[in-house]
Amino acid sequence: MRMRKPLIAGVTVGLTALLATACSSSGSSTPASSASGSAASTAGLGPQAAALQALYKKAVAAGQTSIVIYGPSSGTDQQEYAAFKADFPKITITGVPVVGPPMQAKLSAEFSSGKHIGDIAYTGSPNMLQYGQAGWLTPFTPVTVASSSDLAPASVGPDNEFYGVTTSVSGIITNSNSSLPVPKQWSDLENSEYKDKIAMLDPTAIGEMADIFAHLSLVPSDAKVEPALKSNDAQIFPATSITGPLTAVAQGAKGVGLGQSYPFYLAAKASGAPVTFTLLKADNYDTTLYDGIIKGAPDPLAAELYEDWMFTPDGAKAIAAEGSYSTVIGAVAPQGLPPLASIPMQPTIPLAQIITADNNAVTAANQYWGG
């Protein structure tokens, strides 16, 4: 089985609907069945239900009734937060959408001051590797993971400092009202009919597009894609504006958005945006995000409970509802997408090599887009 790609770009959610979601600090209201504040007692918590319930009681008794999560989509994971709160109603989750350099600066400031706010870091492997090397993460093995073989490859960080919890697939975004042909493979974008019609993230900064090009460099038939995108005057958006290309397509300013994730597409579609998501015939891109408990977290027991919960049946169901795949092998697929194993993906790069590969991709991209 293949290893997953990381997400390392910064994030600024560009769609109004997404921004509105990101500003919300917790999920939907607690169901009546959980009004008593007791933990759920269902098959949805899996075989370790009793252990999770015991940890929940311990966290509440210690006054740990909130969790703060830093990450690229942490402010838009409302269905996950709502599902967790339904199972453990006395704990509230606050998502803070931040990643990349701003997230590193936030964590650095907290460690320098000794005043910790964040409980969980939720982002891509390169950043998590850096946080681990800096001593910012607390090793933790979820009780709900019986064996690393139960998870997708490359889901476990060094010394169990972080675990991959979600994988999202990116595809081609087009405007539903446009007559522009939908690209079926990367080489289609070399065609001049796409000149001045393409939107993508900046590949000269560490981020999703640089990572895409790092993987495409392993495909000889796609060697001309990057220079062709430059020749076709593809508009680049800052790596921190992760839905910028999607917004440009939705507004009709551009015809094709590259490397846009399915969860953000679903949110845009739900808001009424005239957009269509298409997977390529080959070399699709996927992103795995990892959870790691921040050393000095104000609510470590609650954070452990959340990380445990992400690998339960309820967690997998909530992840799919958001448009992503759980890293648990065989977990349910998001509605509208096939099982992850059936999607033809880009070649793999081992976890230990991804930072070097992405840095090389940035160097290569500067030949075309550098100042």
C-alpha positions as CSV (number, residue, x, y, z in Angstrom):
1,M,0.0,0.0,0.0
2,R,1.1,3.5,-0.7
3,M,2.2,6.3,1.7
4,R,0.2,9.4,2.0
5,K,1.3,12.9,1.1
6,P,1.5,15.7,3.7
7,L,0.0,19.1,3.7
8,I,2.4,21.8,4.7
9,A,1.0,25.1,3.3
10,G,-0.5,27.9,5.3
11,V,-4.3,28.4,5.2
12,T,-6.6,31.2,4.6
13,V,-10.1,30.0,3.8
14,G,-11.4,32.0,0.9
15,L,-15.1,31.2,0.7
16,T,-17.6,33.0,2.8
17,A,-19.3,29.8,3.8
18,L,-16.0,28.3,4.9
19,L,-15.1,31.4,6.8
20,A,-18.4,31.4,8.6
21,T,-17.8,27.8,9.6
22,A,-14.2,28.4,10.7
23,C,-15.4,31.1,13.1
24,S,-17.5,28.7,15.0
25,S,-15.8,27.3,18.0
26,S,-17.6,24.0,18.5
27,G,-20.0,21.6,16.9
28,S,-23.8,21.5,17.0
29,S,-25.8,21.3,20.2
30,T,-25.7,18.2,22.3
31,P,-28.4,15.7,21.5
32,A,-31.1,15.2,24.0
33,S,-29.8,11.7,24.7
34,S,-26.5,13.1,26.0
35,A,-28.0,15.9,28.0
36,S,-27.0,14.2,31.2
37,G,-23.3,14.7,30.4
38,S,-22.6,10.9,30.4
39,A,-20.3,9.4,27.8
40,A,-21.9,7.5,25.0
41,S,-22.2,3.8,25.5
42,T,-22.5,2.4,21.9
43,A,-20.7,0.4,19.4
44,G,-19.7,3.7,17.8
45,L,-16.8,3.8,20.3
46,G,-15.5,0.4,19.3
47,P,-14.0,-2.3,21.4
48,Q,-12.2,0.2,23.7
49,A,-15.4,1.9,24.7
50,A,-14.9,1.3,28.4
51,A,-11.4,2.7,28.3
52,L,-12.6,5.8,26.5
53,Q,-15.5,6.3,29.0
54,A,-13.1,6.0,31.9
55,L,-10.7,8.5,30.4
56,Y,-13.7,10.9,29.8
57,K,-14.7,10.7,33.4
58,K,-11.1,11.3,34.5
59,A,-10.7,14.3,32.2
60,V,-14.0,15.9,33.5
61,A,-13.0,15.2,37.1
62,A,-9.7,17.0,36.4
63,G,-11.6,20.0,35.0
64,Q,-10.4,19.4,31.5
65,T,-13.6,20.2,29.6
66,S,-12.2,21.9,26.5
67,I,-9.8,21.1,23.7
68,V,-8.0,23.7,21.4
69,I,-6.9,22.3,18.1
70,Y,-4.4,24.2,15.8
71,G,-4.5,23.2,12.1
72,P,-5.4,23.9,8.5
73,S,-8.9,22.7,8.6
74,S,-9.4,22.6,12.4
75,G,-11.9,25.5,12.2
76,T,-14.1,23.7,9.6
77,D,-14.2,20.2,11.1
78,Q,-17.6,20.9,12.7
79,Q,-19.1,17.6,12.0
80,E,-16.2,15.9,13.7
81,Y,-16.5,18.2,16.7
82,A,-20.3,17.7,16.9
83,A,-19.9,13.9,16.8
84,F,-17.3,13.9,19.5
85,K,-19.4,16.2,21.7
86,A,-22.4,13.8,21.1
87,D,-20.2,11.0,22.5
88,F,-18.6,13.1,25.3
89,P,-21.0,16.1,25.9
90,K,-19.1,17.8,28.7
91,I,-16.0,18.5,26.5
92,T,-16.1,21.3,23.9
93,I,-13.6,21.6,21.0
94,T,-12.4,24.9,19.6
95,G,-10.7,24.8,16.2
96,V,-8.1,27.5,15.3
97,P,-7.4,27.6,11.5
98,V,-3.7,28.1,11.4
99,V,-0.8,26.2,9.8
100,G,2.7,26.6,8.3
101,P,4.8,29.6,9.5
102,P,2.0,31.3,11.4
103,M,1.3,28.0,13.3
104,Q,5.0,27.5,14.1
105,A,5.2,31.1,15.3
106,K,2.1,30.6,17.6
107,L,3.6,27.4,19.1
108,S,7.0,29.0,19.5
109,A,5.5,32.0,21.3
110,E,3.6,29.7,23.7
111,F,6.7,27.7,24.5
112,S,8.7,30.8,25.0
113,S,6.2,32.4,27.3
114,G,5.2,29.1,29.1
115,K,1.6,30.1,28.6
116,H,0.0,27.3,26.6
117,I,-3.3,27.5,24.9
118,G,-3.2,24.8,22.2
119,D,-3.8,21.1,23.1
120,I,-3.5,19.4,19.7
121,A,-1.4,20.2,16.6
122,Y,-3.2,18.9,13.5
123,T,-1.3,19.3,10.3
124,G,1.0,17.6,7.7
125,S,4.0,15.4,8.4
126,P,6.8,17.9,7.6
127,N,5.5,20.4,10.2
128,M,4.8,17.6,12.7
129,L,8.3,16.2,12.2
130,Q,9.7,19.7,12.9
131,Y,7.6,20.1,16.0
132,G,8.8,16.7,17.2
133,Q,12.4,17.6,16.6
134,A,11.8,20.9,18.6
135,G,10.5,18.9,21.5
136,W,7.0,20.3,21.2
137,L,5.0,17.1,21.1
138,T,4.2,14.5,23.8
139,P,4.5,10.9,22.7
140,F,1.1,9.2,22.9
141,T,-0.2,5.9,21.6
142,P,-4.0,5.8,21.1
143,V,-5.6,2.9,22.9
144,T,-7.9,2.5,19.9
145,V,-5.0,1.6,17.6
146,A,-4.2,-2.0,18.3
147,S,-1.5,-2.1,15.7
148,S,0.1,0.4,13.3
149,S,-0.8,-2.2,10.6
150,D,-4.4,-1.3,11.1
151,L,-3.7,2.2,9.7
152,A,-2.6,3.4,6.3
153,P,1.2,3.4,5.7
154,A,3.2,6.3,7.2
155,S,0.4,7.0,9.7
156,V,2.7,6.8,12.8
157,G,5.3,9.5,13.5
158,P,8.7,8.8,15.2
159,D,8.4,7.8,18.8
160,N,4.6,7.9,18.5
161,E,4.7,11.7,18.6
162,F,1.9,12.0,16.1
163,Y,-0.6,9.8,14.3
164,G,-2.2,10.3,10.8
165,V,-6.0,10.6,11.3
166,T,-7.5,12.0,8.1
167,T,-6.7,11.7,4.4
168,S,-8.3,14.0,1.8
169,V,-8.2,13.7,-2.0
170,S,-7.6,16.7,-4.2
171,G,-8.9,17.0,-7.7
172,I,-9.8,19.4,-10.5
173,I,-12.3,22.1,-9.8
174,T,-14.3,23.6,-12.7
175,N,-17.2,26.0,-13.0
176,S,-20.5,24.2,-13.6
177,N,-21.6,26.9,-16.0
178,S,-18.4,26.8,-18.1
179,S,-18.0,25.0,-21.5
180,L,-14.2,24.6,-21.0
181,P,-13.2,20.9,-21.3
182,V,-12.5,19.3,-18.0
183,P,-8.8,18.1,-17.8
184,K,-8.7,14.3,-17.5
185,Q,-4.9,14.0,-16.9
186,W,-2.1,16.4,-16.0
187,S,-0.7,16.6,-19.5
188,D,-4.1,18.0,-20.7
189,L,-3.1,21.2,-19.0
190,E,-0.3,21.7,-21.5
191,N,-3.0,22.5,-24.1
192,S,-3.2,26.2,-25.1
193,E,-7.0,26.2,-24.7
194,Y,-6.3,26.6,-21.0
195,K,-4.2,29.7,-21.4
196,D,-5.1,32.3,-18.7
197,K,-7.8,30.0,-17.4
198,I,-5.9,28.1,-14.7
199,A,-5.7,28.9,-10.9
200,M,-3.3,27.1,-8.5
201,L,-1.4,27.6,-5.3
202,D,2.1,29.1,-5.3
203,P,4.7,26.3,-6.0
204,T,7.6,28.5,-5.0
205,A,6.6,28.2,-1.3
206,I,6.4,25.0,0.8
207,G,2.9,23.9,0.4
208,E,0.4,21.7,-1.5
209,M,1.4,22.7,-5.1
210,A,5.1,22.2,-4.3
211,D,4.3,18.8,-2.9
212,I,2.3,18.0,-6.0
213,F,5.2,18.9,-8.3
214,A,7.6,16.9,-6.0
215,H,5.5,13.8,-6.7
216,L,4.9,14.6,-10.4
217,S,8.7,14.8,-10.9
218,L,8.6,11.0,-10.5
219,V,6.4,10.6,-13.5
220,P,8.3,11.0,-16.8
221,S,5.2,11.7,-18.8
222,D,4.4,14.7,-16.7
223,A,7.8,16.4,-17.0
224,K,6.4,19.1,-19.2
225,V,3.4,20.0,-17.0
226,E,5.1,22.7,-14.8
227,P,6.7,24.7,-17.6
228,A,3.4,24.4,-19.6
229,L,1.4,25.9,-16.7
230,K,3.8,28.8,-16.7
231,S,3.4,29.2,-20.5
232,N,-0.4,29.1,-20.1
233,D,-0.1,31.9,-17.6
234,A,-1.6,30.0,-14.7
235,Q,-2.5,32.4,-11.9
236,I,-0.9,31.5,-8.6
237,F,-2.4,32.2,-5.2
238,P,-0.4,32.4,-2.0
239,A,0.2,29.1,-0.4
240,T,-1.6,30.5,2.7
241,S,-4.8,31.0,0.6
242,I,-5.6,27.4,0.3
243,T,-9.1,27.8,-1.3
244,G,-8.0,30.8,-3.5
245,P,-8.1,28.7,-6.7
246,L,-11.5,27.3,-5.8
247,T,-12.9,30.7,-5.1
248,A,-11.6,32.0,-8.4
249,V,-13.3,29.2,-10.3
250,A,-16.6,29.6,-8.4
251,Q,-16.7,33.3,-9.2
252,G,-16.0,32.6,-12.9
253,A,-12.6,34.4,-12.9
254,K,-10.8,31.2,-13.9
255,G,-11.9,28.0,-15.5
256,V,-9.8,25.4,-13.8
257,G,-8.6,25.1,-10.2
258,L,-5.8,22.7,-9.5
259,G,-5.1,20.6,-6.3
260,Q,-8.3,21.5,-4.5
261,S,-9.4,19.2,-1.7
262,Y,-12.7,17.4,-1.7
263,P,-13.8,18.6,1.8
264,F,-13.4,22.3,0.7
265,Y,-15.3,21.5,-2.5
266,L,-18.1,20.0,-0.5
267,A,-18.3,23.1,1.7
268,A,-18.3,25.4,-1.4
269,K,-21.0,23.2,-3.1
270,A,-23.2,23.3,0.0
271,S,-23.0,27.1,0.0
272,G,-24.3,27.2,-3.6
273,A,-21.1,27.7,-5.5
274,P,-21.4,26.5,-9.1
275,V,-18.4,24.1,-9.0
276,T,-17.7,20.6,-10.1
277,F,-15.0,18.2,-8.7
278,T,-13.3,15.7,-11.0
279,L,-10.6,13.1,-10.3
280,L,-7.9,12.6,-12.9
281,K,-7.4,9.3,-14.7
282,A,-4.0,9.0,-13.0
283,D,-1.7,10.6,-10.5
284,N,-4.3,12.1,-8.2
285,Y,-3.0,13.8,-5.1
286,D,-4.0,13.1,-1.5
287,T,-3.1,14.7,1.8
288,T,-2.8,13.1,5.3
289,L,-3.1,15.3,8.4
290,Y,-1.7,14.2,11.7
291,D,-2.7,14.8,15.3
292,G,-0.1,15.3,18.0
293,I,-0.6,16.4,21.6
294,I,1.3,19.6,22.4
295,K,3.7,19.3,25.3
296,G,2.4,21.5,28.1
297,A,-1.2,21.3,26.8
298,P,-3.7,22.7,29.3
299,D,-6.0,19.7,28.7
300,P,-3.9,16.6,28.1
301,L,-6.4,14.0,29.2
302,A,-9.1,15.5,27.0
303,A,-6.6,15.7,24.1
304,E,-5.8,12.0,24.6
305,L,-9.5,11.2,24.5
306,Y,-10.0,13.1,21.2
307,E,-7.0,11.4,19.6
308,D,-8.3,8.0,20.8
309,W,-11.8,8.9,19.5
310,M,-10.5,9.7,16.0
311,F,-9.8,6.0,15.4
312,T,-13.3,4.8,16.5
313,P,-16.2,3.9,14.2
314,D,-17.9,7.2,15.2
315,G,-14.7,9.1,14.4
316,A,-14.4,7.5,11.0
317,K,-18.0,8.2,10.2
318,A,-17.6,11.9,11.1
319,I,-14.4,12.1,9.1
320,A,-16.2,10.7,6.0
321,A,-19.1,13.2,6.6
322,E,-16.5,16.0,6.3
323,G,-15.4,14.6,2.9
324,S,-12.1,12.9,4.0
325,Y,-11.0,9.3,4.6
326,S,-10.1,7.9,8.0
327,T,-6.6,6.4,8.0
328,V,-8.1,3.2,9.5
329,I,-7.8,0.6,6.8
330,G,-11.3,-0.3,5.4
331,A,-13.0,2.8,6.9
332,V,-16.1,4.2,5.1
333,A,-15.4,6.5,2.1
334,P,-16.9,10.0,1.8
335,Q,-20.2,10.2,-0.1
336,G,-19.5,10.8,-3.7
337,L,-16.0,9.2,-3.7
338,P,-14.9,5.6,-4.2
339,P,-12.8,3.6,-1.7
340,L,-9.4,5.3,-1.4
341,A,-7.5,2.2,-2.6
342,S,-9.3,2.3,-5.9
343,I,-8.2,5.9,-6.8
344,P,-5.1,6.0,-9.0
345,M,-2.6,8.2,-7.0
346,Q,0.7,9.9,-7.6
347,P,3.9,7.9,-6.9
348,T,4.9,7.8,-3.2
349,I,7.7,9.5,-1.4
350,P,8.8,8.0,1.9
351,L,8.0,10.1,5.0
352,A,11.6,10.6,5.8
353,Q,12.3,12.1,2.4
354,I,9.4,14.4,1.9
355,I,11.0,17.5,3.3
356,T,13.9,17.3,0.9
357,A,11.7,16.4,-2.0
358,D,9.4,19.4,-1.4
359,N,12.4,21.7,-1.0
360,N,13.8,20.5,-4.3
361,A,10.4,21.1,-5.9
362,V,10.4,24.7,-4.6
363,T,13.9,25.2,-6.1
364,A,12.6,23.9,-9.5
365,A,9.5,26.1,-9.4
366,N,11.6,29.2,-8.9
367,Q,13.0,28.6,-12.3
368,Y,9.5,29.5,-13.7
369,W,7.8,31.6,-11.1
370,G,10.7,33.0,-9.0
371,G,11.1,36.7,-8.6
